[in-house]
């Protein structure tokens, strides 16, 4: 275990940043990329918002190199359409291999995660399912990579064919035994009383409790997972929409942040280091978002501590707020506190990690101060350094297909419910929903101002037209060193935004790729500190991020003005420590686990310490 003093070497001074005034991202057409996926969600009588409340929540996207050719591939989850797998063939062109790869889905898919589940060095694909009242149609899928651009569905054989209403999943090593375990984020079909305070179910008795699956090692030649939720203390109910993994308190064990919809509080499961978790959110965080959607966890101010951004649905305009929000109910708020709920407010929250004091970590909620609290009905939140200036920016997806929160519509619905039969009311409700307007929304880019505030540069950085966007992932699709964006949209083609930073500026980059130990080939859970000119950046290699989505298992760092990288520190999940000096810029480094001399000076041609895939 390395000393904590190496975590906090310095704090960067606050400074302003100038507006470049040029478009950073260019939206590519599906004719260019050959990505024709569209998450079309029709209004029908079989499955709709009346019998599934998350009908318009959309799907996710997973990014990862499934054939180890050095290019990041993409998998989109589909609700009423099949999910699709696209192979990256270079030059931002993709080929649909869904049929030939045997990764088609036939029922409602929600979150998707790429992970090397069987630790053979090839990424597999785990697909969560929900929607259908039939449990068999909600059985989650695990596509095992056969190393030839084909997959075999083996969820049942691996013990991962869970039949909950699943939103998303994360693979990580929670017990530090050297292999990947899995946390499953769940919700449940419920239509009434979702925001009514009631006695909380904290003992695992609710169907909408998340689950923790431990990897018990090999069985029949492959890993087998066991549901250890109760044993591990994962027992609190919720309507899970966001899942983030991070070592929040820097004790060497990965913790879990769950953002929950409706009145259910968010959950911060702190890893106790003995195979169990304890919800300590009330000790860490003083108030939360009310309708917790997607979330992300990363270090926004380069102090070595990870911060938490949670999405909600507060409108950005005064007019929209007036047509959507009822007046606050003080009695309801107090009654909720009486029943044990922590305070919640309907806005995005940005929790700034203030570090450890008297053996406790504390957060300050700065969403309003930072300028990111109101972005309408938002889904994915992603931290990444898009302009390669050394600080993480923010991307937020936005939009809901039908405006069911309009107060006029709510009053109309309530009046009809009083004077009609349930069957007739259902018919009227569905008919009225179909007539509701579709108000497309702009997704958001926020540039980090390096002073705990962010600037809305949505209309400066991108030419993407408004729409209904849900899951998203960042990835360097063209291997040029900057991060492109991929977005899953409702009723329109998926969006690919090419990042042009490297074409327009002198900014450098450094990408870290991992060759981890035997049970964790991608080094999931590794921590990296990159030191440049008296400052540093910190990132963790966890891939489940945003909303129903996952990023590739690599870390990207912006190196402004191509200043030299003094050193790289790596803390592997098992607490082994490595450091490299005089690291070149504008390259991808593949760093191998084990046998590394902490004082070794990297040289350009000195494997196995460093391999250059694409300078």
N, C-alpha and C positions, 0 to 999 in steps of 0.2 A: 504493500500500500504506500503510495507516495505521499509526502507531506502536503498538507493543505496549503502551505505557503506558496507552492508552485502554481496553485490555481489562480491566485490573485496577484499577478505581478505588477499591474498598473491599471489605471483607469484613463481612457482617452479623454482629453478635454473636449468640452462642447464647442461646436463651431457651426456656422451656417453653411449651406451649400447653395450654389448658384443654379439657376434653371438653365438647362441646356437648350430648351426651346425646339427640340427636334424629336421626331417620332422614334421611339426606341424599339417598339414591336410592330411587325408587319404581319397582318393576317394573310395566311396562305389559303388559296382556294382548294377545294377538294379535288379539282382537276389537276392541281400541282402535286398534292400529297398522295392522291389516290385513296384517301381515307373517306369513305362514303357512309360511315356509321352515323345514324340519326336515331336518337332515343324517342321514337314516336309513341305518344301515350294517347290513345283515342278515348273518347267518352263512350262507355258501353254499359249494358245492364248487368253483365256478369261480375266484373270487378271494377269498382269505381270509388270515389271519395266517400260515398255513403257506407260502404262495407270495408273500406281500408283507408284510415285517416291519412296515411302517408303516400297516397296515390300520386301526388304531384311532387314528391321529393326528389325524383330523378335518380340518376345512376352515377357510378364512379369511373375512375380510370387508374390503371396500374402501369407503371413504367419500369422496364428492366430488360436486360440483355438475355433473352431466352436461349440463344444459340451460341453465345460466347464468341461472337464475331467482332466485338468492339463497338457495335451500334445498339442503341437503346430501342427496344420494341415496345408496343403499346397494346393493352387489353382494355376494352370498354365494356362495362356491364350494362345490360339492357333490361328494361322492365317488361314491357309487352312485346319487345322484339328480342331476338337472340343477341347475347353478348358476342363480341367480335375481337379476334386477335390479328394484329397487323405486324408484319415483319419489316423492320427498317432495312432498306436496301441501299442506303446512302443518298446523299444530295436531297434529303428531306422528301424522299419518295418511299412509299410503303406498299406492301402487298398483303391483301387479305388472305390469310391461310386458315381461317376458322374451320372450314369443312375438312381440309386435309389434315389439320392438326387435332381434330376430334375435341374441340373446345367449345362447341355449340351449347347453348343453354335453351331450355324450353319453357321455364317458368320464371317468375319474378326474381331477377338478380339485383342485389343492392350493392354492398361494398365488395371490392376486389383487392387482393393483396398478392404481390409476388414475393416468394421467400423460398430459400433452399430448404425445404421441409425435411428431406431425407439426407441432407448433407453430402450429396454426391458431386457438388460443384456446378450444378445446373439449377436455374430458378424454376420453381413450380408455381402454380396459380391456385389460390384459394378464393372461392366465390361464395359470398353469403347470399342467402335467399330469404324472402319474406313474402308479403302480399297474400298468398293463397290461404284460405282457411284449412286446406288439406295439409296435414303435417308432412306427408310424403313429398309434396311439392315444395316444401320449405327445407328439405334436407340439403344442407350445405355441400358444396362440391370441392373436391381436391384433385386438380389435374397434375399428375406426376409427369415430369419431363422425361421423355425417352431418348433425348439427346440427338434426335434426328428431325426436329421440327414437328414431332407428334407427341401427344400426351395421352395418358390413361387415367380415367377417373377412379380414384381409390379412397375417397373420404371414409367409407364404411370400414375398409381394411385398416385404416390408420386411426380409427376411433374419433374422427372429426366430422361425422355426418350428423351434426346437430340439427334439430328440427325446431328450434326457437324461431321467433321473428327476429332475424339477425340483421344488424345494420352494417357492421364492419368487424374486422379482426386485426390483431397485431401479433407478430411472431417475434419473440425476444427471450432471452435467458434470464428468467426472474430469480431462479435459485442458484445460479452460477455453477451448475454442474457440467457445463460445457456443451449443452445442446439447446435447441430452440423450443420454447414452450409457446402457448397461444392463449391470448385473452380475447374473448368474444363479447362484443357489444350488442345488447339486445333491446328490443322494445316489445310491445304487445298490441294487439288490436283492441282498441277501446274507443268509444265514441262519446261517452257522456261523463260529465263531472271531472274532466281532466285537470282543471285548475281549482277544484274545490278542496280545501284543506281537509285532510283526514289523517287518522293515525297511521304513521309511517310503518312500512313493512321492512324490517331491518334484519330479519333472521333467515332470509333465503326462501320464504314461503310464497313469494310472488313469482308469477310466470315471466315477468319482465325484469328479472334479475340477470345481470351479466354472469358469464362463466369463465373460469380459468381452467385450462387444460394443461397438465404437466406431461412432458415428454418422458416416458418411462424407459426409453431405450428400445432395442430391437426386439421384435416379435414377428416371427415368420419372415425374417430377412429384412424388415423395414421398421422404422419407428412406430410406436403405438402410444396414443395419448389417453390420459385418464382425467376425467372431470374431478378436480380437487377443490371446487369452489367453496364448499362449506368448511373444509379443513383449512383452507387458506384465508378464510374470513371475507370472501367475496360474496356478500349476502344481502346487499342493499338494493332495493328496487329502484327502477328509473325508466325513463324513456330515452334511451341512449341514442344520440345523434353524432357525437364527436368523441374521438379516442386519441389520446396522445400519450406517448411513453417518454420518460426522461428521468434521469437521476436528479430529482428536484433538490434534494438536500446534500448532494455530493458525499454520500456515505459509501458509494461503490455499488449500490443495488438500485436497479431500475424501478421507478415508481409509475403510477398509472393515473392519468387525469381523464375523467369521464364528464362530458357536458351533456346534461339531460334536458329534455324538452318539458314544457308545461310546468306544473308546480314542483315536480321532483327536483330536489337540489342536485347540483353537480357533486361529484365524488372525487376526492383526492386520496387514493389508496397509497399510503406510504409503506414501502417494503420494510418489514421488520428484520430482515436478514436471517430468518429462521424458517423460511417457507411460507410465511403468512403476511397478510396485509392488514392495515388499520386505516380507516377513514379519518384523516386528520384535517379535513378542509376547514373546519371551524377554527382551528388553531392557526392555520396558515393564511387564510383569506377571510376578510371581514364581510364582503358582499359579492354577489355573483350575478351573472346574466339570468334572466327569468326563463326565457325560451332558448336554452342552450342548444346551438346547432353545431357546426363543425368547429374544430379548434386546431391550434398548432402551438408548439413549444420550442423556443429557441432563444438565444441570447441577442437582444436587440441593441444593447449599449456597450458591448465588448468589455463587460466586467467579469466574464467567466461564469455567470449565473444565468440559468434558463428562465425565461419569462413566458407567460401564458396568455394567448389571445383566444377569446371565445366569441362566436357570432350570435347575434340575436336578430330582431326584426324591426328596430326603431327606424321610422322613415327619416329621410334626410331633409324633407321639406315640411314647412309649417302646415301647408294645405293638407298634405297626406296624413300628418299626425292628427289633424282635426277630424278627418273622415274615418279614422281607424281606431283611435284610442278613446276609451271611456275615462271618466275622472277616476283618480286613485281612490281605492277603498281602504280607508284607515283601519276599520274594524277587521276586515279580512286579513290585512297585513299583520295586525297584532295577534289575531287568532292563529295564524300560521306559525308565528314565533312561539306561541304557547304550546303548539303541538310538536315543536322541536325542529321546525324548518329554519334554515339560515336565511338572512335577508337576501332578496333578489329584486333586481330592477330590469326593466325591459330596455336594454341597450347592450351593444358590444362592450365587453370588458377586457382591458389589457392589464394584467397583473404583473407588476414589476417586482422581481425577486430582489429583496433587500439583504439577503444573506442570513447567516446564522447569528443569533444573539441568545445567550443563556440556553444553549442547546436546542433552540427553536428557530425555524426559518420563518421569515415574515415577508408578506407581499404588500405593496401599495397599489391600489387600483387607479390607473392613470388614463383610462380610455378617453375621457373627455378632454383632459389636458393634452393628450397626444393627438387629438383630432380624428379619432377612428371609431367613435362610439355609435354613429348613426349611418348605416349603409343600406337601409331598407331590409327586405327579407333575404338575409344572406345565408350562405351555405358553407363553402370552403373558405378557410383562412390559411394562407401559406406565407411563411417567412422565408425569404431568400434574397441574396445580394444580386439583384437583376442588373444593376448598372456597374457592378464590379468596383465600387468605391470603398469596399471594406466594411460596410454596414448592411445589415439585413433590411430589406424593404418588405412590403406586404402586398399580396394579391388576394382579392376577395371576389367570389362568384355571387351572383345576385339574381333574384327574380322568382316569381311564383305564377304558374300558368293562369290561375283564376283567383281573382281578388275576393276571397271568402271572408276577409277581415273587414270589409267595408261595412260601416255601421248601419247604413240603410238596408243592406242585404241581411244583416243580423236581425234587425227589427222585423223585417219582412218574414224571415224564417220563424221567429218566435211567435208572431201573430198567427201564422198558419198552423203551427204546432198545437195551438190551444183549441182550435175549432174543427179539426179534421182528424180522421182516423190515421193510424200510423202508416198504413199502406198508402193512403192517398198523400199523406205528408211526404213520404219518401219520394213518390213520383213527382210532386211539386218541387221538392228540393233539388232533385237531379236535373229537372228541366230548367230551373232558375240558375243553377250552377253553369249549365251549358251556355246560358245567355250572358253571363258575366263578362265584362271586358277583359281583354288580355293586354296588360300593361308591361311591355318589355322594359327591362332595366339594364343600365350600363354596369358592367363589372368595374371593380375599382383597382387601381394601382396607387399605392402610397409610397412615396420616397422618404427614406429615413433622413431626417435633418441633423442627426447626430447629437441632438439635445433633448431627447425623449419626446420629440414631436415628429409628426409625419405630414408631408404635403400631398394633397390629392393631385396626382398627375395623370389621372385616368385618361383625359382627353389629349394629353400631351404625349404620353408614352404609347398609345395604341390607336389603331383605326378600326377596332372591332365595333360593329354595330350592336345596339342593345338586343337582348334576347332573354332566354330563361336558362341560366347556367347552374350547374350543380357541382358534381365532382370535378376535380382538377389536379394536375400534377405538373411539376416543373422537371425538365430534363434537358441535357445538352444533346439534342437530337442529331445535330450535324457535326459534332466534335470540334467546334471552333472555340470552345472555352467559356461561352456565356450560356445562360439557362433560357431555354425556350419554354413556352407554356402550352399545355394541352388541356382542353376543356370538354366535358360531356354536357351537351345541351338537350333540352326538350324540344321535340318537333323541328329540329334543324340539324344540319350536319355538324359533327364535332369540330371544334375550333383548334387550329394550330397557329400559334403566334411565334414567328421567328424573331429572336432577339438579335438586334443589329449593333449592340454595344461594341463588339470587337471590330466592326467595320468602321465605326465612327469616332473611336477614342483611342487613347494610348493605354487604356487600362489593361493590366495583365490579369492572369488567373492562375490558380493552382487547383487541380482536381486530385483528390485522394481516393484511390481504389484499394481495397483490402483483400489480402489472401489470408484468411483467418485460420484458426485451429481446426482440427478434424471435424468436430461436431458443429462448427459455426463458420463455414468457409468464407462468408461475406463479412465477417467481423461485426455482426450486428451488436450494438451496444458499446462499441469503441468510442472513445473521446479523443478529440484532436484539438491542440492549441497551435496556431500558426503565428509566429512572432516576426514582425517586420518593423524595423526602425523604431524601436522602443515601445511599440504597441503590439497588441495581440488580438486574434479572433478565436472564438471557441465554438465548436459544433459537436453534435453527437450523431452517431450513425444508427438512427432509428428510421424506418421507412414508412410506416403508417402515419399519414398526415392529412390535414384538411377535412374533407368530408368524403367518406366511402372510397378513399383513394390511397395510393401508395407511390412513393418515389423510388428511384433506383438506389441500390446500396452503395453509394459513393458520396463524397462530400466535395462541394465546390466553394472556393474562396476567391473573392476579388482582391487583387493586388493593385491598388491604384498607382498609376504612373509607372508601373513595372518596377517598383522598388524591390530590392533584394529581400528574399526570405532568410532571415537570420537562422531560424531553427523551426523544427516541427517536433512537438511532443505528442506521443500517442500512449494512451492508457487503454489497454485491452480489457475486455470484460472480466477476466480472471485477475486483474490488477497488475499484470506484468506491464512494465514501463519501457518505452523506447524513445530515443531522441536522436534527431538528425540535424546536422548543421550545413550551412551554405547550400541551401536547396535552390535549384534553378526555377525560374518563373516561366509561365506559358507552357505548361506541360501537364500531363497526367502521370502521377506517380502510383505505381502498384507496390504496396508495402506488405511484405510477408511477415507472418507471425513466427516468433521463435528464433533463437540463435542470433539475435541482433545485439551488437555491441552498442550500449547507450552513447558512447562518445565517437562512434564511427562517422567520419566525414564522407558524405555522399559524393560520389564521382559519377560523371555522366554514363560511364560504361562499367558499372560495378554491380551486376546481379549477384544474389537475388534481392539485394536491398532495394533496388529501384529499377523498374522497367518502364520504358517510354513507349506507350501505345500510340499516342498521336500528339506530337509536339505542336 
